[in-house]
Amino acid sequence: MRTPFVAANWKMFKTVHESFVYVKELARLVKDVVDVEIVVAPPFTSLHTAAEAARNTNIGVAGQDVHFEKEGAFTGEVSAAMLKEAGAEYVIIGHSERRTLFGETDATVARKVASALAATLTPIACIGETLAERERGETFDVLNRQIRDGLGGVPPAELPNLVVAYEPVWAIGTGRTATAEQAQEAHAHIRRQLRETFGEEPAAACRIIYGGSVKPATTRDLVTQPDVDGALVGGASLDVLAFHEIVARSRPEAV
Ligand code: PGA
């Protein structure tokens, strides 16, 4: 069985102080949750503080992006080793906002995933179609391309150390969640594609989480789908009580 995985993507929200207060509060709320992998992704400035606040708790910390080079003259960028040393164990890669606003491509995703794995960071690799692509009936083709070009270089034995986030671009920040059926259809397709690319066992072990306007009220329907292994939560994760509720509703035995 795959352990459910729930991550808070704070995007460009929360100062150092706010991050500290949030993680301390979340740690108190989730201290008894042993059956969900819980992650928060603060902005780079708060990452170390969040990791210190999460020390000796069941909360992990993720970067929101990473550069693929080890070091160099790359103003504004942060390396995998820097994230790791600051206390991160995970990193979000290829988020649609990085793709559409900052020129991220499947090729850069591939290089970033490789650098994260080399630094023993768990990549949370994001894929998903735009509304226009969905309406043209291209959803599966887009997912296939993103998997082939972005993740195809991952050694099969490493796939279980990677989390794939299916985030339909039309559902992100729009309040328009995919239905449980739409999510399951896409997740099942992604798992089929992973199976063809990496083999049966790695594909069965890889967590595929859903992102896009997840709220406490929509969580249970999504996470009870057979191929939906958790959630990547943006807006609703900014409120610690709402995020805790999403974690609680993602537990295997939650009602
Ligand atoms: P949202 O963001 O929950 O605000 O739609 C999800 C994400 O971008 O990861």
Residues whose N, C-alpha, C, O or C-beta is under 5 A from the ligand:
A	BS01	PGA	N9 A171 I172 G173 T174 G211 G212 S213 V214 L232 V233 G234 G235 A236
